[in-house]
Amino acid sequence: MTESVRNEPRIDPHEILDGIREWVEVETPSADGQAVNVLVDRVQAQVAQLGMTVDRFPGRDGFGDTLRARSPWGGEGPGILVLAHLDTVWDKGTLGRRPFTVDGDRVYGPGIYDMKGGGHLAYYAYRHLVRQGRETPLPITFLFVPEEEVGSPTSRAHIEAAAREARYVLVLEPGRTGNGVVTSRKAWGRFVMTVTGVSAHAGSGHEHGRSAVVELSRQILRIEAMTDYARGITTNVGVIAAGGPGRGNVVPALATAEIDLRAPDEATADEMVGRILALQAIGADVTVTVEGGLNRPPFVRHEGVARLYGLARQAAADLGMDLPETATGGVSDGNFAAALGVPTLDGLGVLGAGAHAEHEHLLFSSLEPRTRLLLRLFESLT
């Protein structure tokens, strides 16, 4: 271990917050791999200073690099995999209008809650062990992902490979109300619908046109009607495009829509994927094509998840904390690990609110207790 041992038993929330600020003030929009790699460089240097074995996997398609770091203790067997992503949904320049700000217990900043706060908590907990010369029964591996917010297209293979070698997976996505953690997530499907019609002059030849916008409107109503709250299914058309600027006098011949699907389990997800891909044209003389599929499998609360949650709940109780569990329609890289049958616990990051929203913030009061919980898990899981 290269960092000197400070034998400091106290967990310092102000020191934690300083470290989180350092990460937040490096802006990391998912699609800007160069920007993300500025933070990857910094995190790589920080974990290497702790004596971890570091591997870095180059990104592709404009995305940043994936970073893996492993403890020097615990042997080569299955251990604890810690998952965190370094990218955010926020464009560069967001920090200029929404700087890191402390307002009582709330601390604001782009990506501070989702999920730089959680990633840094885990790093700090590990560093705390190193400072005191303590080791854990199991080896600890960190995997820092560069593009989770857009579906982990280049890092998924690394996530699944690391999960297959793990006994437990801990995911540092934000915690939930009441100090909660996440034990199940829905499957996520992404699709693009393309409608092709026939263009015509909107005034002198309207009857000869076949509007792609009209057809897309009909399809949107059909897609939205697939939502079934009782079955845990939601379908959402979030982005549409058609026509062009200054062309209101043309019957539009092309329209597209992006479709989001959430489903609670594999069978339901397969059913809904089939229904969406099978959509056909409603109107005459138009064509409809749909491309896409599942981006993430469902994170089901299987026996291994339930067992790991029980261990975490006991660890929290030992610290005098409740640890309720919850299910969510949102997805994370934990979906990939849980779908492989590996015991996975999600939502172990900071408490707060506002993921992907202007009021995104963490709660300063959560930093010390959530770090203590991570330390207890690192040292008690066997």
KOLKETI-751576 format. One record per residue (C-alpha): residue number from 1; residue in one letter; x, y, z. Coordinates in steps of 0.05 Angstrom, whole numbers, plus 5000, padded with zeros to 4 digits. Layout:
N
+-----+------+------+------+------+
! seq ! type !    x !    y !    z !
+-----+------+------+------+------+
! NUM !    a !    X !    Y !    Z !
...
+-----+------+------+------+------+
This chain:
382
+-----+------+------+------+------+
! seq ! type !    x !    y !    z !
+-----+------+------+------+------+
!   1 !    m ! 5000 ! 5000 ! 5000 !
!   2 !    t ! 5032 ! 5065 ! 4977 !
!   3 !    e ! 4990 ! 5115 ! 5017 !
!   4 !    s ! 5017 ! 5124 ! 5087 !
!   5 !    v ! 4975 ! 5096 ! 5143 !
!   6 !    r ! 4944 ! 5153 ! 5183 !
!   7 !    n ! 4909 ! 5107 ! 5234 !
!   8 !    e ! 4850 ! 5154 ! 5231 !
!   9 !    p ! 4787 ! 5119 ! 5257 !
!  10 !    r ! 4742 ! 5179 ! 5246 !
!  11 !    i ! 4703 ! 5184 ! 5182 !
!  12 !    d ! 4704 ! 5257 ! 5162 !
!  13 !    p ! 4642 ! 5279 ! 5122 !
!  14 !    h ! 4675 ! 5345 ! 5104 !
!  15 !    e ! 4734 ! 5308 ! 5073 !
!  16 !    i ! 4684 ! 5264 ! 5036 !
!  17 !    l ! 4648 ! 5325 ! 5009 !
!  18 !    d ! 4713 ! 5357 ! 4987 !
!  19 !    g ! 4728 ! 5294 ! 4947 !
!  20 !    i ! 4659 ! 5292 ! 4916 !
!  21 !    r ! 4666 ! 5365 ! 4897 !
!  22 !    e ! 4731 ! 5349 ! 4861 !
!  23 !    w ! 4695 ! 5297 ! 4819 !
!  24 !    v ! 4633 ! 5340 ! 4806 !
!  25 !    e ! 4675 ! 5398 ! 4781 !
!  26 !    v ! 4701 ! 5355 ! 4725 !
!  27 !    e ! 4643 ! 5355 ! 4676 !
!  28 !    t ! 4630 ! 5288 ! 4644 !
!  29 !    p ! 4573 ! 5285 ! 4593 !
!  30 !    s ! 4565 ! 5213 ! 4570 !
!  31 !    a ! 4577 ! 5225 ! 4496 !
!  32 !    d ! 4641 ! 5266 ! 4506 !
!  33 !    g ! 4693 ! 5212 ! 4517 !
!  34 !    q ! 4750 ! 5262 ! 4523 !
!  35 !    a ! 4715 ! 5299 ! 4578 !
!  36 !    v ! 4698 ! 5234 ! 4615 !
!  37 !    n ! 4770 ! 5211 ! 4609 !
!  38 !    v ! 4794 ! 5273 ! 4647 !
!  39 !    l ! 4759 ! 5245 ! 4708 !
!  40 !    v ! 4780 ! 5174 ! 4691 !
!  41 !    d ! 4852 ! 5198 ! 4693 !
!  42 !    r ! 4841 ! 5229 ! 4761 !
!  43 !    v ! 4807 ! 5168 ! 4791 !
!  44 !    q ! 4860 ! 5122 ! 4762 !
!  45 !    a ! 4914 ! 5161 ! 4797 !
!  46 !    q ! 4875 ! 5161 ! 4862 !
!  47 !    v ! 4863 ! 5086 ! 4864 !
!  48 !    a ! 4933 ! 5071 ! 4841 !
!  49 !    q ! 4959 ! 5111 ! 4900 !
!  50 !    l ! 4922 ! 5063 ! 4945 !
!  51 !    g ! 4961 ! 5004 ! 4918 !
!  52 !    m ! 4905 ! 4976 ! 4875 !
!  53 !    t ! 4920 ! 4938 ! 4812 !
!  54 !    v ! 4891 ! 4980 ! 4755 !
!  55 !    d ! 4868 ! 4960 ! 4686 !
!  56 !    r ! 4840 ! 5010 ! 4636 !
!  57 !    f ! 4799 ! 4990 ! 4576 !
!  58 !    p ! 4797 ! 5039 ! 4518 !
!  59 !    g ! 4730 ! 5066 ! 4498 !
!  60 !    r ! 4702 ! 5067 ! 4428 !
!  61 !    d ! 4650 ! 5104 ! 4386 !
!  62 !    g ! 4668 ! 5169 ! 4422 !
!  63 !    f ! 4658 ! 5143 ! 4492 !
!  64 !    g ! 4707 ! 5144 ! 4549 !
!  65 !    d ! 4749 ! 5089 ! 4580 !
!  66 !    t ! 4726 ! 5037 ! 4631 !
!  67 !    l ! 4770 ! 5032 ! 4693 !
!  68 !    r ! 4779 ! 4970 ! 4736 !
!  69 !    a ! 4817 ! 4970 ! 4802 !
!  70 !    r ! 4829 ! 4911 ! 4848 !
!  71 !    s ! 4852 ! 4907 ! 4920 !
!  72 !    p ! 4920 ! 4876 ! 4934 !
!  73 !    w ! 4890 ! 4830 ! 4986 !
!  74 !    g ! 4838 ! 4775 ! 4987 !
!  75 !    g ! 4869 ! 4727 ! 4937 !
!  76 !    e ! 4845 ! 4712 ! 4866 !
!  77 !    g ! 4777 ! 4682 ! 4883 !
!  78 !    p ! 4708 ! 4714 ! 4877 !
!  79 !    g ! 4701 ! 4778 ! 4917 !
!  80 !    i ! 4661 ! 4842 ! 4921 !
!  81 !    l ! 4649 ! 4881 ! 4857 !
!  82 !    v ! 4634 ! 4955 ! 4866 !
!  83 !    l ! 4598 ! 4988 ! 4806 !
!  84 !    a ! 4598 ! 5063 ! 4795 !
!  85 !    h ! 4591 ! 5107 ! 4734 !
!  86 !    l ! 4630 ! 5171 ! 4722 !
!  87 !    d ! 4587 ! 5201 ! 4667 !
!  88 !    t ! 4527 ! 5247 ! 4677 !
!  89 !    v ! 4468 ! 5270 ! 4635 !
!  90 !    w ! 4492 ! 5342 ! 4638 !
!  91 !    d ! 4525 ! 5379 ! 4580 !
!  92 !    k ! 4591 ! 5416 ! 4589 !
!  93 !    g ! 4577 ! 5486 ! 4614 !
!  94 !    t ! 4523 ! 5464 ! 4663 !
!  95 !    l ! 4571 ! 5476 ! 4721 !
!  96 !    g ! 4575 ! 5549 ! 4700 !
!  97 !    r ! 4502 ! 5562 ! 4713 !
!  98 !    r ! 4493 ! 5509 ! 4768 !
!  99 !    p ! 4558 ! 5509 ! 4807 !
! 100 !    f ! 4573 ! 5465 ! 4867 !
! 101 !    t ! 4533 ! 5498 ! 4923 !
! 102 !    v ! 4522 ! 5482 ! 4996 !
! 103 !    d ! 4455 ! 5503 ! 5024 !
! 104 !    g ! 4447 ! 5476 ! 5094 !
! 105 !    d ! 4441 ! 5400 ! 5089 !
! 106 !    r ! 4432 ! 5402 ! 5014 !
! 107 !    v ! 4492 ! 5403 ! 4968 !
! 108 !    y ! 4478 ! 5418 ! 4895 !
! 109 !    g ! 4517 ! 5404 ! 4832 !
! 110 !    p ! 4509 ! 5368 ! 4765 !
! 111 !    g ! 4517 ! 5293 ! 4775 !
! 112 !    i ! 4527 ! 5299 ! 4850 !
! 113 !    y ! 4469 ! 5253 ! 4866 !
! 114 !    d ! 4470 ! 5210 ! 4803 !
! 115 !    m ! 4522 ! 5187 ! 4817 !
! 116 !    k ! 4589 ! 5218 ! 4832 !
! 117 !    g ! 4570 ! 5223 ! 4905 !
! 118 !    g ! 4560 ! 5148 ! 4911 !
! 119 !    g ! 4622 ! 5130 ! 4871 !
! 120 !    h ! 4665 ! 5174 ! 4915 !
! 121 !    l ! 4633 ! 5145 ! 4979 !
! 122 !    a ! 4658 ! 5076 ! 4959 !
! 123 !    y ! 4727 ! 5102 ! 4942 !
! 124 !    y ! 4731 ! 5139 ! 5008 !
! 125 !    a ! 4709 ! 5077 ! 5047 !
! 126 !    y ! 4764 ! 5036 ! 5013 !
! 127 !    r ! 4815 ! 5091 ! 5027 !
! 128 !    h ! 4793 ! 5091 ! 5100 !
! 129 !    l ! 4811 ! 5017 ! 5104 !
! 130 !    v ! 4879 ! 5030 ! 5073 !
! 131 !    r ! 4894 ! 5087 ! 5120 !
! 132 !    q ! 4883 ! 5042 ! 5180 !
! 133 !    g ! 4919 ! 4983 ! 5152 !
! 134 !    r ! 4856 ! 4940 ! 5151 !
! 135 !    e ! 4840 ! 4887 ! 5099 !
! 136 !    t ! 4774 ! 4853 ! 5082 !
! 137 !    p ! 4759 ! 4778 ! 5079 !
! 138 !    l ! 4743 ! 4783 ! 5004 !
! 139 !    p ! 4781 ! 4820 ! 4950 !
! 140 !    i ! 4748 ! 4885 ! 4927 !
! 141 !    t ! 4743 ! 4906 ! 4854 !
! 142 !    f ! 4719 ! 4973 ! 4830 !
! 143 !    l ! 4692 ! 4983 ! 4760 !
! 144 !    f ! 4683 ! 5055 ! 4739 !
! 145 !    v ! 4639 ! 5060 ! 4677 !
! 146 !    p ! 4640 ! 5119 ! 4627 !
! 147 !    e ! 4572 ! 5116 ! 4593 !
! 148 !    e ! 4518 ! 5086 ! 4638 !
! 149 !    e ! 4470 ! 5143 ! 4626 !
! 150 !    v ! 4463 ! 5123 ! 4552 !
! 151 !    g ! 4458 ! 5048 ! 4563 !
! 152 !    s ! 4530 ! 5025 ! 4576 !
! 153 !    p ! 4540 ! 5006 ! 4502 !
! 154 !    t ! 4616 ! 4998 ! 4507 !
! 155 !    s ! 4624 ! 4977 ! 4580 !
! 156 !    r ! 4570 ! 4923 ! 4585 !
! 157 !    a ! 4618 ! 4867 ! 4567 !
! 158 !    h ! 4667 ! 4890 ! 4622 !
! 159 !    i ! 4610 ! 4895 ! 4672 !
! 160 !    e ! 4585 ! 4825 ! 4658 !
! 161 !    a ! 4655 ! 4795 ! 4657 !
! 162 !    a ! 4671 ! 4827 ! 4725 !
! 163 !    a ! 4603 ! 4805 ! 4754 !
! 164 !    r ! 4614 ! 4733 ! 4733 !
! 165 !    e ! 4678 ! 4733 ! 4775 !
! 166 !    a ! 4644 ! 4765 ! 4836 !
! 167 !    r ! 4610 ! 4735 ! 4897 !
! 168 !    y ! 4572 ! 4800 ! 4910 !
! 169 !    v ! 4558 ! 4863 ! 4870 !
! 170 !    l ! 4547 ! 4930 ! 4905 !
! 171 !    v ! 4519 ! 4987 ! 4861 !
! 172 !    l ! 4530 ! 5059 ! 4883 !
! 173 !    e ! 4470 ! 5089 ! 4849 !
! 174 !    p ! 4433 ! 5139 ! 4895 !
! 175 !    g ! 4399 ! 5115 ! 4958 !
! 176 !    r ! 4325 ! 5120 ! 4967 !
! 177 !    t ! 4277 ! 5154 ! 5015 !
! 178 !    g ! 4285 ! 5134 ! 5087 !
! 179 !    n ! 4356 ! 5107 ! 5077 !
! 180 !    g ! 4330 ! 5056 ! 5027 !
! 181 !    v ! 4366 ! 5011 ! 4978 !
! 182 !    v ! 4342 ! 4979 ! 4913 !
! 183 !    t ! 4330 ! 4904 ! 4905 !
! 184 !    s ! 4294 ! 4902 ! 4838 !
! 185 !    r ! 4291 ! 4943 ! 4775 !
! 186 !    k ! 4250 ! 4936 ! 4711 !
! 187 !    a ! 4276 ! 4916 ! 4643 !
! 188 !    w ! 4289 ! 4973 ! 4595 !
! 189 !    g ! 4273 ! 4971 ! 4521 !
! 190 !    r ! 4291 ! 5025 ! 4470 !
! 191 !    f ! 4262 ! 5030 ! 4400 !
! 192 !    v ! 4259 ! 5077 ! 4341 !
! 193 !    m ! 4197 ! 5079 ! 4297 !
! 194 !    t ! 4203 ! 5106 ! 4226 !
! 195 !    v ! 4141 ! 5125 ! 4186 !
! 196 !    t ! 4145 ! 5138 ! 4112 !
! 197 !    g ! 4088 ! 5171 ! 4075 !
! 198 !    v ! 4079 ! 5209 ! 4010 !
! 199 !    s ! 4097 ! 5283 ! 4004 !
! 200 !    a ! 4052 ! 5332 ! 3968 !
! 201 !    h ! 4036 ! 5406 ! 3964 !
! 202 !    a ! 3993 ! 5422 ! 4025 !
! 203 !    g ! 3950 ! 5470 ! 3984 !
! 204 !    s ! 3944 ! 5447 ! 3912 !
! 205 !    g ! 3956 ! 5373 ! 3921 !
! 206 !    h ! 3937 ! 5355 ! 3992 !
! 207 !    e ! 3894 ! 5297 ! 3970 !
! 208 !    h ! 3954 ! 5264 ! 3938 !
! 209 !    g ! 3995 ! 5264 ! 4001 !
! 210 !    r ! 3999 ! 5213 ! 4056 !
! 211 !    s ! 4021 ! 5246 ! 4120 !
! 212 !    a ! 4074 ! 5210 ! 4161 !
! 213 !    v ! 4056 ! 5256 ! 4219 !
! 214 !    v ! 3983 ! 5233 ! 4219 !
! 215 !    e ! 4005 ! 5161 ! 4217 !
! 216 !    l ! 4056 ! 5172 ! 4273 !
! 217 !    s ! 4002 ! 5205 ! 4315 !
! 218 !    r ! 3958 ! 5144 ! 4309 !
! 219 !    q ! 4017 ! 5099 ! 4326 !
! 220 !    i ! 4034 ! 5141 ! 4388 !
! 221 !    l ! 3964 ! 5131 ! 4415 !
! 222 !    r ! 3970 ! 5056 ! 4402 !
! 223 !    i ! 4038 ! 5053 ! 4437 !
! 224 !    e ! 4016 ! 5094 ! 4497 !
! 225 !    a ! 3955 ! 5049 ! 4505 !
! 226 !    m ! 4002 ! 4990 ! 4518 !
! 227 !    t ! 4018 ! 5019 ! 4587 !
! 228 !    d ! 3989 ! 4973 ! 4640 !
! 229 !    y ! 4003 ! 4997 ! 4710 !
! 230 !    a ! 3972 ! 4934 ! 4741 !
! 231 !    r ! 4023 ! 4891 ! 4705 !
! 232 !    g ! 4081 ! 4940 ! 4716 !
! 233 !    i ! 4087 ! 4958 ! 4642 !
! 234 !    t ! 4100 ! 5028 ! 4617 !
! 235 !    t ! 4109 ! 5052 ! 4546 !
! 236 !    n ! 4130 ! 5123 ! 4530 !
! 237 !    v ! 4142 ! 5161 ! 4466 !
! 238 !    g ! 4193 ! 5212 ! 4488 !
! 239 !    v ! 4222 ! 5243 ! 4425 !
! 240 !    i ! 4188 ! 5255 ! 4357 !
! 241 !    a ! 4213 ! 5288 ! 4293 !
! 242 !    a ! 4180 ! 5304 ! 4227 !
! 243 !    g ! 4180 ! 5353 ! 4170 !
! 244 !    g ! 4229 ! 5410 ! 4173 !
! 245 !    p ! 4236 ! 5485 ! 4185 !
! 246 !    g ! 4197 ! 5528 ! 4135 !
! 247 !    r ! 4161 ! 5469 ! 4106 !
! 248 !    g ! 4092 ! 5475 ! 4135 !
! 249 !    n ! 4065 ! 5476 ! 4064 !
! 250 !    v ! 4087 ! 5404 ! 4051 !
! 251 !    v ! 4050 ! 5341 ! 4070 !
! 252 !    p ! 4106 ! 5307 ! 4111 !
! 253 !    a ! 4132 ! 5242 ! 4083 !
! 254 !    l ! 4177 ! 5223 ! 4141 !
! 255 !    a ! 4168 ! 5220 ! 4216 !
! 256 !    t ! 4205 ! 5184 ! 4272 !
! 257 !    a ! 4194 ! 5170 ! 4346 !
! 258 !    e ! 4236 ! 5143 ! 4403 !
! 259 !    i ! 4200 ! 5092 ! 4446 !
! 260 !    d ! 4216 ! 5073 ! 4518 !
! 261 !    l ! 4192 ! 5008 ! 4548 !
! 262 !    r ! 4195 ! 4985 ! 4621 !
! 263 !    a ! 4174 ! 4915 ! 4642 !
! 264 !    p ! 4179 ! 4878 ! 4709 !
! 265 !    d ! 4205 ! 4810 ! 4687 !
! 266 !    e ! 4236 ! 4773 ! 4628 !
! 267 !    a ! 4171 ! 4741 ! 4603 !
! 268 !    t ! 4134 ! 4807 ! 4603 !
! 269 !    a ! 4192 ! 4842 ! 4571 !
! 270 !    d ! 4196 ! 4790 ! 4515 !
! 271 !    e ! 4121 ! 4797 ! 4504 !
! 272 !    m ! 4124 ! 4873 ! 4499 !
! 273 !    v ! 4185 ! 4873 ! 4454 !
! 274 !    g ! 4148 ! 4828 ! 4407 !
! 275 !    r ! 4086 ! 4872 ! 4407 !
! 276 !    i ! 4126 ! 4936 ! 4393 !
! 277 !    l ! 4168 ! 4905 ! 4338 !
! 278 !    a ! 4105 ! 4877 ! 4305 !
! 279 !    l ! 4069 ! 4945 ! 4299 !
! 280 !    q ! 4040 ! 4955 ! 4229 !
! 281 !    a ! 4014 ! 5014 ! 4191 !
! 282 !    i ! 3943 ! 5038 ! 4205 !
! 283 !    g ! 3932 ! 5084 ! 4147 !
! 284 !    a ! 3936 ! 5070 ! 4072 !
! 285 !    d ! 3999 ! 5080 ! 4029 !
! 286 !    v ! 4046 ! 5089 ! 4088 !
! 287 !    t ! 4100 ! 5044 ! 4117 !
! 288 !    v ! 4119 ! 5034 ! 4189 !
! 289 !    t ! 4184 ! 5002 ! 4213 !
! 290 !    v ! 4208 ! 4992 ! 4284 !
! 291 !    e ! 4279 ! 4976 ! 4305 !
! 292 !    g ! 4307 ! 4963 ! 4374 !
! 293 !    g ! 4300 ! 4916 ! 4433 !
! 294 !    l ! 4320 ! 4908 ! 4506 !
! 295 !    n ! 4378 ! 4950 ! 4530 !
! 296 !    r ! 4378 ! 4921 ! 4600 !
! 297 !    p ! 4348 ! 4857 ! 4626 !
! 298 !    p ! 4304 ! 4859 ! 4688 !
! 299 !    f ! 4337 ! 4862 ! 4757 !
! 300 !    v ! 4294 ! 4811 ! 4793 !
! 301 !    r ! 4296 ! 4802 ! 4868 !
! 302 !    h ! 4319 ! 4730 ! 4864 !
! 303 !    e ! 4344 ! 4688 ! 4923 !
! 304 !    g ! 4415 ! 4714 ! 4920 !
! 305 !    v ! 4391 ! 4787 ! 4920 !
! 306 !    a ! 4345 ! 4773 ! 4979 !
! 307 !    r ! 4402 ! 4739 ! 5018 !
! 308 !    l ! 4450 ! 4797 ! 5005 !
! 309 !    y ! 4397 ! 4848 ! 5025 !
! 310 !    g ! 4387 ! 4809 ! 5090 !
! 311 !    l ! 4462 ! 4814 ! 5105 !
! 312 !    a ! 4461 ! 4889 ! 5090 !
! 313 !    r ! 4399 ! 4900 ! 5132 !
! 314 !    q ! 4433 ! 4866 ! 5191 !
! 315 !    a ! 4496 ! 4907 ! 5180 !
! 316 !    a ! 4454 ! 4970 ! 5181 !
! 317 !    a ! 4418 ! 4947 ! 5244 !
! 318 !    d ! 4486 ! 4936 ! 5277 !
! 319 !    l ! 4500 ! 5010 ! 5263 !
! 320 !    g ! 4432 ! 5031 ! 5290 !
! 321 !    m ! 4401 ! 5045 ! 5221 !
! 322 !    d ! 4340 ! 5021 ! 5184 !
! 323 !    l ! 4351 ! 4998 ! 5113 !
! 324 !    p ! 4285 ! 4991 ! 5076 !
! 325 !    e ! 4284 ! 4960 ! 5006 !
! 326 !    t ! 4248 ! 4985 ! 4945 !
! 327 !    a ! 4234 ! 4968 ! 4872 !
! 328 !    t ! 4241 ! 5020 ! 4817 !
! 329 !    g ! 4225 ! 5028 ! 4743 !
! 330 !    g ! 4293 ! 5061 ! 4732 !
! 331 !    v ! 4352 ! 5018 ! 4709 !
! 332 !    s ! 4426 ! 5015 ! 4725 !
! 333 !    d ! 4487 ! 4972 ! 4711 !
! 334 !    g ! 4462 ! 4929 ! 4768 !
! 335 !    n ! 4411 ! 4901 ! 4719 !
! 336 !    f ! 4467 ! 4866 ! 4681 !
! 337 !    a ! 4497 ! 4834 ! 4744 !
! 338 !    a ! 4431 ! 4812 ! 4775 !
! 339 !    a ! 4408 ! 4781 ! 4709 !
! 340 !    l ! 4470 ! 4736 ! 4712 !
! 341 !    g ! 4445 ! 4708 ! 4779 !
! 342 !    v ! 4499 ! 4745 ! 4820 !
! 343 !    p ! 4474 ! 4772 ! 4887 !
! 344 !    t ! 4468 ! 4846 ! 4874 !
! 345 !    l ! 4448 ! 4905 ! 4919 !
! 346 !    d ! 4435 ! 4973 ! 4888 !
! 347 !    g ! 4422 ! 5043 ! 4913 !
! 348 !    l ! 4479 ! 5044 ! 4963 !
! 349 !    g ! 4501 ! 5114 ! 4945 !
! 350 !    v ! 4485 ! 5182 ! 4976 !
! 351 !    l ! 4416 ! 5204 ! 4997 !
! 352 !    g ! 4384 ! 5265 ! 4964 !
! 353 !    a ! 4338 ! 5278 ! 4905 !
! 354 !    g ! 4333 ! 5306 ! 4835 !
! 355 !    a ! 4368 ! 5255 ! 4790 !
! 356 !    h ! 4370 ! 5286 ! 4720 !
! 357 !    a ! 4335 ! 5348 ! 4746 !
! 358 !    e ! 4354 ! 5420 ! 4759 !
! 359 !    h ! 4347 ! 5411 ! 4834 !
! 360 !    e ! 4394 ! 5351 ! 4838 !
! 361 !    h ! 4427 ! 5349 ! 4906 !
! 362 !    l ! 4455 ! 5303 ! 4960 !
! 363 !    l ! 4443 ! 5307 ! 5034 !
! 364 !    f ! 4507 ! 5322 ! 5073 !
! 365 !    s ! 4478 ! 5286 ! 5133 !
! 366 !    s ! 4479 ! 5221 ! 5093 !
! 367 !    l ! 4553 ! 5219 ! 5078 !
! 368 !    e ! 4579 ! 5191 ! 5144 !
! 369 !    p ! 4525 ! 5138 ! 5157 !
! 370 !    r ! 4525 ! 5113 ! 5085 !
! 371 !    t ! 4601 ! 5107 ! 5087 !
! 372 !    r ! 4597 ! 5068 ! 5152 !
! 373 !    l ! 4548 ! 5021 ! 5119 !
! 374 !    l ! 4595 ! 5009 ! 5061 !
! 375 !    l ! 4653 ! 4996 ! 5108 !
! 376 !    r ! 4611 ! 4946 ! 5147 !
! 377 !    l ! 4593 ! 4910 ! 5083 !
! 378 !    f ! 4665 ! 4909 ! 5058 !
! 379 !    e ! 4688 ! 4879 ! 5124 !
! 380 !    s ! 4630 ! 4831 ! 5139 !
! 381 !    l ! 4615 ! 4799 ! 5072 !
! 382 !    t ! 4649 ! 4731 ! 5065 !
+-----+------+------+------+------+
